[in-house]
Amino acid sequence: KKKKGLRRQAFLRNAGEGSLDMAKYLMGIDAGTGSVRVALYDFRGQNRAYHIEEYATTYPKNGWAEQDDKGWWEALTKAIPECIKKAGIGPDNIAAITCDATTNTLVYLGEDDESVRPPILWMDVRATEEASFIDEIRDDYEATRFYKPSFRADTMVPKCMWVKKHEPENWAKTKTIMEFEDWLNWKLTGKKSVCMSIAAFRWNYDDKNGGYPIDFYNAVGLDDVVDKFPKDIYRVGEIIGNVSREAAQIFGLSTKTVVVEGTADCNACMFGVGGVRPNGMTLIGGTSTCLLGLSEEDFHVNGVNGTYPNCMYEGTSLLEGGQTAAGSILTWFRNNLLPGTWAQEAMNKDMNIYDYITEKAKTVPIGCDGLVMMDYFQGNRAPYSDSKARGMFWGLSIGTSTAHLARAIYEGVAYGANHCIVSMKDAGYDVKEIYACGGLAQSDFWMQMHADIIGVPMYTTVENQSAGCLGDCIIAATGIGIYPSFADAADSMIRVDKEYIPDMEAHKEYQFYMERYMETWPQMRDIVHKTVDHNNK
C-alpha cells in the first residue's frame, strides 16, 4: 500500500492533481521485428483500440539484419494518432504510456542526434568473431556467466566491438548508444535514458554487483562505451517523465500523460500473459521464440541463458531459452518452397495460406517418416548459444513430399522449444505449465503439437496477440499506483482463453524423434562451423 501511495503521488506530481480520476486508459507501444503495435486498455485490461504500422528490415549480408530509425519514426507517427482516433477518446484520457521493443537492437547517434549508421537489429549475428574472442577470456570475467556455454553474438558487447573495429569512423562519431526501447522513450519524453531491464538482459549489467561490468568492457576494447550510454537508468515501472510538448504535438498526446519505463518486447509479452510470478514459464512464438521464467534463485549453467538479476523486479532473476528463427522458418518455406498449386488451392478455398499449409502438414504422421528439421536458421540461441549454427533437414528420401517438409518445420520448432525446457529442468527449474502468445499461439495445431512434445499443459489468453501491449499496460498501471504490484495488475487485467492438454500417447511417440533432434547438432557442429567460416571470409 505504501508503494502504491508513493507511485500515485509521483504520478500526480507529474500529471497534475485530478488527472488520475480523469484519465481512464493506458497506452502500450510494442515495437516488434516488423511493425509497431499501439494499443489502449482500461484499468481492467479491456482493449479499447489498437493500430499496427509496419517497417522494413534489410539483410545486407548473410547473418546481418538492419533497420532504419526513420522508418520507425514514420510508423510511430501514424500508429499513435490512429489508435487514439479508433478509441474515440481525448489525449487527456490517457494516464500513462509504457513501451517495449526488440532487443538487442542498437541505435548509434551522433552529436546531432541523428543515426551515424543503420540500427543493428536484434537478430544480427555478424559479430561471431567478437563473441569467439570473448569466449577465449570468459573464465577471467564474471560478466560472461549470463551466456553459457558460448557468448551470444547478438548482444550489445560483441556488436559494439564489431562497429568499433570495422567502422571506426562511425564509432568515433557516435555520442549516444541506446536500445530501440530507449529510443521510443526518448522520442516521447525528450529524455535519453537506459532501461535497466534491457541492460541486465543484453548489456551484462548486474544490479546486484555494481552495475556495468567495467573490467569486462575494458578487456574487450570497449573502454569508452559507458561514456556513450545515457546517464539515467530506470527500473521497470519507474516514471521517466511526462510526454514532451513536441511529442504531444506530433502524436496527438497530452503533456499530462507520463511515460513509465518498460522492458524488452519478449519480457513485456511474458507479463502480458501473466508470467509475473516466480517458477512460471512463458512461450512467445513469433519470428523467433522466447521461453522466459522468473526464478528466486540465481543460477548460471550451460544451456540456459541468464539468470539476469533483478531484470523485471527486485528479488527475482530472469531465465531464458528459445530460438532466433521460428515463425520466420515457416515464412521462408512460404516464400521459397510453397508449390503454386497450394497457393491456388488456398485461394480457391478462400483460406489463409498458413492455414492451408497446416492442413497439408496434418496429412503427415508424427515424426514425418524420419525427416527432422533443425531450426538453427539464424544461429542457436539456446541451449548452445552458437551464432555459427545453421539450420538443416535430414532424413530426406525420394518419398519425401512438400507436406513432409512443412510438418518437419512445425515439429522442428517445437523440438527446439522442448530442448530449452529440458535444459532448464536439468538446471533444477521444472516447468509444469506454459502460457503462450504470439503468432504461434494462433495455431491450434502448433500449440497442441508443443503440448504433446513438451508434455505439459499450455494456455493462451484473450489478449495473446496483443500481449506485449497489455504487458506494457500492466507495467504502466503498477507504475502509477493503480495496482500495488505487477501480480495484482496481472490478476485483474488478464483472462485465460484456451487450454491445450498433452496427449501422452503422442508424447511417447514424439520422444524418439526428440532424442534424434538433440543428438544432431553435436555431430554436425564442426562441419557447419567450417562452412560458415569459409563463407564469411
C-alpha positions as CSV (number, residue, x, y, z in Angstrom):
1,K,0.0,0.0,0.0
2,K,2.9,2.3,0.8
3,K,4.4,1.7,-2.6
4,K,1.1,2.3,-4.3
5,G,0.6,5.6,-2.5
6,L,4.1,6.7,-3.4
7,R,3.5,5.8,-7.0
8,R,0.2,7.7,-7.0
9,Q,1.9,10.7,-5.5
10,A,4.6,10.6,-8.2
11,F,2.0,10.3,-10.9
12,L,0.0,13.3,-9.6
13,R,3.2,15.4,-9.3
14,N,4.0,14.7,-12.9
15,A,0.5,14.8,-14.4
16,G,-1.3,17.3,-12.2
17,E,-3.9,16.9,-9.4
18,G,-7.1,15.2,-10.6
19,S,-5.5,13.6,-13.6
20,L,-5.8,10.1,-12.3
21,D,-9.5,10.5,-11.9
22,M,-9.9,11.9,-15.4
23,A,-7.7,9.5,-17.2
24,K,-9.1,6.0,-17.6
25,Y,-6.8,4.5,-20.2
26,L,-3.3,3.2,-20.6
27,M,-1.2,3.0,-23.8
28,G,1.1,0.2,-24.7
29,I,3.6,0.6,-27.5
30,D,5.0,-2.7,-28.7
31,A,7.8,-2.3,-31.3
32,G,8.4,-5.7,-32.8
33,T,10.6,-7.0,-35.6
34,G,8.3,-6.0,-38.5
35,S,5.9,-3.5,-37.0
36,V,4.9,-1.3,-34.1
37,R,1.6,-2.1,-32.4
38,V,-0.1,0.6,-30.3
39,A,-3.0,-0.3,-28.0
40,L,-5.2,1.4,-25.4
41,Y,-6.6,-0.6,-22.4
42,D,-8.7,0.5,-19.5
43,F,-7.5,-0.3,-15.9
44,R,-9.3,-3.7,-16.0
45,G,-7.4,-4.9,-19.1
46,Q,-10.3,-4.3,-21.6
47,N,-8.9,-3.4,-25.0
48,R,-10.3,-0.1,-26.4
49,A,-8.3,0.1,-29.6
50,Y,-5.1,-0.9,-31.4
51,H,-3.3,0.0,-34.5
52,I,-0.4,-1.5,-36.4
53,E,2.1,0.1,-38.7
54,E,4.9,-1.8,-40.5
55,Y,8.5,-1.0,-41.2
56,A,11.2,-2.8,-43.2
57,T,14.3,-4.9,-42.4
58,T,17.3,-5.2,-44.7
59,Y,19.7,-8.1,-44.8
60,P,23.0,-6.7,-46.3
61,K,24.9,-9.9,-45.8
62,N,24.4,-13.5,-44.5
63,G,23.6,-13.2,-40.8
64,W,23.2,-9.4,-40.9
65,A,20.0,-7.5,-40.2
66,E,19.4,-3.8,-40.0
67,Q,16.5,-1.3,-39.8
68,D,16.0,2.4,-40.4
69,D,15.0,4.6,-37.5
70,K,13.3,6.9,-39.9
71,G,11.1,4.0,-40.7
72,W,10.4,3.6,-37.0
73,W,9.5,7.2,-36.7
74,E,7.2,7.2,-39.7
75,A,5.3,4.2,-38.3
76,L,5.1,5.7,-34.8
77,T,3.7,9.0,-36.1
78,K,0.9,7.1,-37.8
79,A,0.2,4.4,-35.2
80,I,-0.3,6.5,-32.1
81,P,-2.8,9.0,-33.6
82,E,-4.7,6.3,-35.4
83,C,-5.0,4.3,-32.2
84,I,-6.4,7.3,-30.3
85,K,-8.7,8.0,-33.2
86,K,-10.1,4.5,-33.2
87,A,-10.6,4.6,-29.4
88,G,-12.6,7.8,-29.8
89,I,-11.0,9.3,-26.7
90,G,-9.2,12.6,-25.9
91,P,-5.5,12.6,-25.1
92,D,-6.2,13.7,-21.5
93,N,-7.9,10.3,-21.0
94,I,-4.5,8.5,-21.3
95,A,-2.9,8.3,-17.8
96,A,0.4,6.6,-18.8
97,I,2.4,5.1,-21.6
98,T,4.8,2.2,-21.5
99,C,7.0,1.0,-24.4
100,D,8.7,-2.3,-25.2
101,A,10.9,-3.1,-28.2
102,T,13.1,-5.8,-29.8
103,T,16.4,-6.2,-28.1
104,N,19.4,-6.1,-28.6
105,T,18.5,-3.6,-31.3
106,L,21.2,-0.9,-31.1
107,V,20.9,2.8,-32.2
108,Y,24.1,4.8,-32.7
109,L,23.5,8.6,-32.5
110,G,25.9,11.3,-33.4
111,E,26.3,14.8,-31.9
112,D,23.3,16.0,-34.0
113,D,21.1,13.1,-32.5
114,E,20.9,11.5,-36.0
115,S,21.9,7.9,-36.6
116,V,25.5,7.6,-37.8
117,R,24.7,4.1,-39.2
118,P,21.5,2.0,-39.5
119,P,20.4,0.4,-36.2
120,I,21.6,-3.1,-35.9
121,L,18.7,-5.4,-35.4
122,W,18.4,-8.0,-32.6
123,M,18.7,-11.0,-34.9
124,D,22.0,-9.7,-36.4
125,V,24.9,-12.2,-35.7
126,R,27.7,-10.5,-37.7
127,A,29.8,-10.3,-34.5
128,T,30.7,-14.0,-34.4
129,E,34.4,-13.4,-34.2
130,E,34.0,-10.9,-31.4
131,A,31.9,-13.4,-29.5
132,S,34.5,-16.1,-30.0
133,F,37.2,-13.7,-28.6
134,I,35.1,-13.2,-25.5
135,D,34.8,-17.0,-25.1
136,E,38.6,-17.1,-25.0
137,I,38.8,-14.8,-22.0
138,R,35.4,-15.7,-20.4
139,D,36.9,-17.5,-17.4
140,D,38.5,-14.3,-16.2
141,Y,35.3,-12.2,-16.1
142,E,32.1,-12.8,-14.0
143,A,30.1,-10.8,-16.6
144,T,30.3,-13.7,-19.1
145,R,28.4,-16.1,-16.8
146,F,25.0,-15.0,-18.2
147,Y,25.6,-16.7,-21.6
148,K,26.8,-20.3,-21.4
149,P,28.3,-22.3,-23.0
150,S,29.1,-19.6,-25.6
151,F,28.8,-15.8,-25.5
152,R,26.0,-14.5,-27.7
153,A,26.9,-12.6,-30.9
154,D,23.5,-10.9,-31.0
155,T,24.1,-8.9,-27.7
156,M,25.5,-5.4,-27.1
157,V,29.1,-6.1,-26.3
158,P,30.1,-8.1,-29.5
159,K,28.0,-5.7,-31.7
160,C,29.8,-2.7,-30.3
161,M,33.2,-4.4,-30.7
162,W,32.3,-5.1,-34.3
163,V,31.3,-1.5,-35.0
164,K,34.5,-0.1,-33.3
165,K,36.7,-2.5,-35.3
166,H,35.1,-2.4,-38.7
167,E,33.6,1.1,-38.7
168,P,36.0,3.2,-36.6
169,E,34.8,6.5,-38.1
170,N,31.2,5.7,-37.2
171,W,32.3,4.7,-33.7
172,A,34.2,8.0,-33.3
173,K,31.1,9.9,-34.4
174,T,28.8,8.1,-32.0
175,K,27.9,10.1,-29.0
176,T,25.0,8.0,-27.7
177,I,24.3,4.3,-27.8
178,M,20.8,3.3,-26.9
179,E,18.3,0.5,-27.3
180,F,15.2,0.7,-29.5
181,E,13.1,0.9,-26.4
182,D,15.2,3.7,-25.0
183,W,14.8,5.4,-28.4
184,L,11.0,5.2,-28.1
185,N,11.1,6.7,-24.6
186,W,13.4,9.5,-25.8
187,K,11.0,10.4,-28.7
188,L,8.1,10.5,-26.2
189,T,9.8,12.5,-23.4
190,G,12.8,14.1,-24.9
191,K,14.9,12.4,-22.2
192,K,17.7,9.9,-23.1
193,S,17.9,7.0,-20.6
194,V,18.8,3.4,-20.2
195,C,16.3,0.7,-19.4
196,M,17.8,-1.3,-16.6
197,S,15.8,-4.4,-17.5
198,I,17.3,-4.5,-21.0
199,A,20.8,-3.6,-19.7
200,A,20.5,-6.7,-17.4
201,F,19.2,-8.7,-20.3
202,R,21.6,-7.8,-23.0
203,W,24.3,-5.5,-21.7
204,N,25.7,-7.7,-18.9
205,Y,24.5,-5.1,-16.4
206,D,24.5,-6.6,-12.8
207,D,22.3,-4.6,-10.4
208,K,23.5,-6.8,-7.5
209,N,27.2,-6.2,-8.2
210,G,27.9,-2.6,-9.2
211,G,26.0,-2.3,-12.5
212,Y,28.1,-2.1,-15.6
213,P,31.0,-4.6,-15.8
214,I,33.7,-2.0,-16.5
215,D,36.6,-4.5,-16.2
216,F,34.9,-6.8,-18.8
217,Y,34.2,-3.9,-21.2
218,N,37.8,-2.7,-20.9
219,A,39.1,-6.2,-21.6
220,V,37.3,-6.4,-24.9
221,G,38.4,-2.9,-26.0
222,L,35.3,-1.0,-25.1
223,D,36.9,1.3,-22.6
224,D,34.9,4.2,-24.0
225,V,31.5,2.5,-24.3
226,V,30.0,3.6,-21.0
227,D,30.7,7.2,-21.9
228,K,28.3,6.7,-24.8
229,F,25.5,5.4,-22.7
230,P,22.8,7.8,-21.4
231,K,23.4,8.5,-17.7
232,D,19.9,8.0,-16.3
233,I,18.9,4.4,-15.6
234,Y,15.3,3.4,-14.8
235,R,13.8,0.1,-13.5
236,V,10.7,-1.5,-14.9
237,G,7.7,0.5,-13.7
238,E,9.6,3.7,-12.8
239,I,8.3,7.0,-14.2
240,I,10.7,8.5,-16.7
241,G,8.8,11.8,-17.2
242,N,5.9,13.4,-19.0
243,V,5.2,13.4,-22.7
244,S,7.2,16.4,-24.1
245,R,5.4,19.3,-25.7
246,E,7.0,18.4,-29.1
247,A,5.8,14.8,-28.8
248,A,2.3,15.8,-27.7
249,Q,2.0,18.0,-30.8
250,I,3.3,15.3,-33.2
251,F,1.5,12.3,-31.8
252,G,-1.7,14.0,-30.5
253,L,-0.9,13.2,-26.9
254,S,-1.2,15.2,-23.7
255,T,1.8,16.6,-21.7
256,K,-0.1,15.4,-18.6
257,T,0.5,11.8,-19.7
258,V,3.5,10.1,-18.0
259,V,5.9,7.6,-19.6
260,V,6.7,4.6,-17.4
261,E,9.8,2.5,-18.0
262,G,9.2,-0.7,-19.9
263,T,11.3,-3.6,-21.0
264,A,12.2,-5.9,-23.9
265,D,9.3,-7.0,-26.2
266,C,9.6,-10.6,-25.1
267,N,9.5,-9.7,-21.4
268,A,6.5,-7.4,-21.9
269,C,4.7,-10.4,-23.5
270,M,5.7,-12.5,-20.5
271,F,3.9,-10.0,-18.3
272,G,1.0,-9.7,-20.8
273,V,0.1,-13.4,-20.4
274,G,0.5,-13.4,-16.6
275,G,4.1,-14.6,-16.2
276,V,4.7,-12.2,-13.3
277,R,5.4,-14.7,-10.5
278,P,8.4,-16.9,-9.9
279,N,8.5,-20.5,-11.2
280,G,6.3,-20.0,-14.2
281,M,7.1,-20.3,-18.0
282,T,6.0,-18.2,-20.9
283,L,6.5,-19.1,-24.6
284,I,6.5,-16.2,-27.1
285,G,6.3,-17.6,-30.6
286,G,6.7,-15.2,-33.5
287,T,9.5,-14.6,-35.9
288,S,11.6,-16.1,-33.1
289,T,10.7,-18.0,-29.9
290,C,11.5,-16.9,-26.4
291,L,11.0,-19.0,-23.3
292,L,11.0,-16.9,-20.2
293,G,10.7,-17.6,-16.5
294,L,11.4,-15.9,-13.2
295,S,13.5,-17.6,-10.5
296,E,14.0,-16.6,-6.9
297,E,17.4,-18.3,-7.1
298,D,20.3,-17.3,-9.3
299,F,22.0,-20.0,-11.4
300,H,24.3,-20.0,-14.4
301,V,24.6,-23.2,-16.3
302,N,25.2,-24.4,-19.8
303,G,22.1,-24.5,-21.9
304,V,20.1,-21.7,-20.1
305,N,20.7,-18.0,-20.7
306,G,20.7,-15.9,-17.5
307,T,19.8,-15.8,-14.9
308,Y,19.6,-12.0,-15.2
309,P,19.5,-10.3,-11.8
310,N,16.5,-8.1,-10.9
311,C,15.7,-7.9,-14.6
312,M,12.0,-7.4,-14.1
313,Y,11.7,-6.7,-10.4
314,E,13.8,-6.9,-7.3
315,G,14.2,-10.4,-5.8
316,T,13.8,-12.3,-9.0
317,S,16.1,-13.2,-11.8
318,L,15.0,-13.9,-15.4
319,L,16.0,-17.1,-17.2
320,E,15.7,-17.5,-20.9
321,G,15.7,-20.0,-23.7
322,G,14.3,-20.0,-27.3
323,Q,15.5,-19.7,-30.9
324,T,16.3,-16.9,-33.2
325,A,14.3,-18.4,-36.0
326,A,10.8,-20.0,-35.6
327,G,7.9,-18.5,-37.4
328,S,10.4,-17.0,-39.8
329,I,11.2,-20.5,-41.0
330,L,7.6,-21.0,-41.9
331,T,7.7,-17.7,-43.8
332,W,10.9,-18.9,-45.5
333,F,9.0,-22.1,-46.6
334,R,6.1,-20.0,-47.9
335,N,8.4,-17.7,-49.9
336,N,10.7,-20.3,-51.3
337,L,9.2,-23.8,-51.3
338,L,5.4,-23.3,-51.5
339,P,4.0,-25.1,-54.5
340,G,2.0,-23.0,-56.9
341,T,-0.8,-25.5,-56.7
342,W,-1.0,-24.9,-52.9
343,A,-1.3,-21.2,-53.3
344,Q,-4.0,-21.6,-56.0
345,E,-6.0,-24.2,-53.9
346,A,-5.8,-21.9,-50.8
347,M,-7.2,-19.1,-52.9
348,N,-10.0,-21.2,-54.4
349,K,-11.0,-22.2,-50.8
350,D,-10.6,-18.7,-49.5
351,M,-8.1,-20.0,-46.9
352,N,-5.3,-18.2,-45.3
353,I,-2.1,-19.7,-46.8
354,Y,-0.7,-20.7,-43.4
355,D,-4.0,-22.5,-42.5
356,Y,-3.6,-24.4,-45.8
357,I,0.0,-25.3,-45.0
358,T,-1.3,-26.6,-41.7
359,E,-3.9,-28.7,-43.3
360,K,-1.2,-30.3,-45.6
361,A,1.1,-30.9,-42.6
362,K,-1.7,-32.7,-40.8
363,T,-1.7,-35.4,-43.5
364,V,1.9,-36.4,-42.5
365,P,2.3,-38.7,-39.4
366,I,4.2,-37.8,-36.3
367,G,8.0,-37.9,-37.0
368,C,7.5,-37.1,-40.7
369,D,8.5,-40.6,-41.7
370,G,12.0,-39.9,-40.4
371,L,12.5,-36.3,-41.6
372,V,14.0,-34.0,-39.0
373,M,14.4,-30.2,-39.3
374,M,17.0,-28.3,-37.2
375,D,15.7,-24.8,-36.5
376,Y,19.0,-23.0,-36.4
377,F,18.4,-20.9,-39.5
378,Q,19.8,-17.8,-37.8
379,G,22.1,-19.4,-35.3
380,N,21.2,-21.1,-32.0
381,R,20.1,-19.0,-29.0
382,A,19.8,-21.9,-26.6
383,P,21.0,-24.4,-25.4
384,Y,24.2,-23.9,-27.4
385,S,24.3,-20.1,-27.8
386,D,26.1,-20.7,-31.1
387,S,25.9,-17.9,-33.7
388,K,27.5,-20.1,-36.3
389,A,24.9,-22.8,-36.1
390,R,22.7,-23.2,-39.2
391,G,19.5,-25.0,-40.0
392,M,19.1,-28.2,-41.9
393,F,16.8,-31.0,-42.9
394,W,17.9,-34.6,-42.7
395,G,16.2,-37.9,-43.5
396,L,15.2,-36.8,-47.0
397,S,14.2,-39.6,-49.4
398,I,12.5,-39.9,-52.8
399,G,9.3,-40.4,-50.9
400,T,9.6,-37.0,-49.1
401,S,6.9,-34.6,-50.1
402,T,6.4,-30.9,-49.7
403,A,3.9,-31.7,-46.9
404,H,6.7,-33.6,-45.1
405,L,8.9,-30.5,-45.2
406,A,6.0,-28.4,-43.9
407,R,5.3,-30.7,-40.9
408,A,9.1,-31.1,-40.2
409,I,9.2,-27.3,-39.8
410,Y,6.4,-27.3,-37.3
411,E,7.9,-30.2,-35.4
412,G,11.5,-28.9,-35.5
413,V,10.4,-25.6,-33.9
414,A,8.6,-27.4,-31.2
415,Y,11.6,-29.7,-30.6
416,G,13.8,-26.6,-30.3
417,A,11.5,-25.2,-27.6
418,N,11.4,-28.5,-25.7
419,H,15.2,-28.7,-25.9
420,C,15.3,-25.5,-23.9
421,I,12.8,-26.8,-21.4
422,V,14.9,-30.0,-21.0
423,S,18.0,-27.8,-20.2
424,M,16.0,-25.8,-17.7
425,K,14.8,-29.0,-16.0
426,D,18.4,-30.3,-15.8
427,A,19.3,-27.0,-14.0
428,G,16.6,-27.6,-11.4
429,Y,13.8,-25.3,-13.0
430,D,11.0,-27.7,-13.5
431,V,8.3,-26.4,-15.9
432,K,4.8,-27.6,-15.0
433,E,2.7,-25.4,-17.4
434,I,3.3,-22.8,-20.1
435,Y,1.4,-19.7,-21.2
436,A,1.9,-18.8,-24.8
437,C,1.4,-15.8,-27.1
438,G,2.4,-14.5,-30.5
439,G,1.7,-15.9,-33.9
440,L,2.4,-19.4,-32.8
441,A,-0.5,-19.2,-30.3
442,Q,-2.9,-18.5,-33.2
443,S,-2.4,-22.1,-34.4
444,D,-4.3,-24.7,-32.5
445,F,-2.3,-27.4,-34.4
446,W,1.1,-25.9,-33.5
447,M,0.0,-25.3,-29.8
448,Q,-1.2,-28.9,-29.4
449,M,2.0,-30.1,-31.0
450,H,4.1,-28.2,-28.5
451,A,2.0,-29.5,-25.6
452,D,2.3,-33.1,-26.9
453,I,6.1,-32.8,-27.4
454,I,6.9,-31.0,-24.1
455,G,4.3,-32.9,-22.1
456,V,2.8,-30.1,-20.1
457,P,-0.5,-28.2,-20.4
458,M,-0.3,-25.0,-22.4
459,Y,-2.6,-21.9,-22.3
460,T,-3.4,-18.9,-24.3
461,T,-5.1,-15.7,-23.1
462,V,-7.8,-13.5,-24.6
463,E,-5.3,-10.8,-25.5
464,N,-2.4,-13.1,-26.5
465,Q,-2.0,-11.3,-29.9
466,S,-1.5,-8.0,-28.1
467,A,0.3,-9.5,-25.1
468,G,3.2,-7.0,-25.4
469,C,0.9,-4.0,-25.3
470,L,-1.1,-5.5,-22.4
471,G,2.1,-6.3,-20.6
472,D,3.2,-2.7,-21.1
473,C,-0.1,-1.5,-19.6
474,I,0.2,-3.8,-16.7
475,I,3.6,-2.2,-16.0
476,A,2.1,1.3,-16.5
477,A,-0.8,0.6,-14.2
478,T,1.6,-0.6,-11.5
479,G,4.0,2.3,-12.1
480,I,1.3,4.9,-11.5
481,G,-0.1,3.1,-8.5
482,I,-3.4,1.7,-9.9
483,Y,-2.2,-1.6,-8.5
484,P,0.3,-2.3,-5.8
485,S,2.2,-5.0,-7.7
486,F,2.7,-6.5,-11.1
487,A,1.0,-9.6,-9.9
488,D,-2.1,-7.7,-8.7
489,A,-2.3,-5.9,-12.0
490,A,-2.0,-9.1,-14.0
491,D,-4.6,-10.9,-11.9
492,S,-7.1,-8.0,-12.7
493,M,-6.2,-7.4,-16.3
494,I,-5.6,-10.9,-17.9
495,R,-8.1,-13.6,-18.8
496,V,-7.3,-17.2,-19.9
497,D,-8.8,-18.2,-23.3
498,K,-7.7,-21.7,-24.5
499,E,-6.2,-24.8,-22.8
500,Y,-4.1,-27.5,-24.6
501,I,-3.7,-30.7,-22.6
502,P,-0.9,-33.0,-23.8
503,D,-1.8,-36.3,-25.5
504,M,0.6,-38.6,-23.6
505,E,0.4,-41.3,-26.3
506,A,1.6,-38.7,-28.9
507,H,4.2,-37.5,-26.3
508,K,5.7,-41.0,-26.2
509,E,5.8,-41.3,-30.0
510,Y,7.5,-37.9,-30.3
511,Q,10.2,-38.8,-27.8
512,F,12.2,-41.0,-30.3
513,Y,12.4,-38.1,-32.7
514,M,13.1,-35.6,-30.0
515,E,16.1,-37.6,-28.9
516,R,17.4,-37.7,-32.5
517,Y,16.9,-34.0,-32.7
518,M,19.0,-33.4,-29.6
519,E,21.8,-35.8,-30.9
520,T,22.1,-34.0,-34.3
521,W,23.9,-30.7,-33.6
522,P,26.9,-32.1,-31.6
523,Q,27.6,-34.4,-34.5
524,M,27.2,-31.6,-37.2
525,R,28.8,-28.7,-35.3
526,D,32.3,-28.9,-36.7
527,I,31.2,-29.4,-40.3
528,V,28.8,-26.4,-40.2
529,H,31.3,-24.2,-38.4
530,K,33.9,-24.9,-41.1
531,T,31.5,-24.0,-43.8
532,V,30.3,-20.8,-42.1
533,D,33.9,-19.7,-41.6
534,H,34.7,-20.4,-45.2
535,N,31.6,-18.4,-46.4
536,N,32.4,-15.5,-44.1
537,K,35.9,-15.0,-45.4
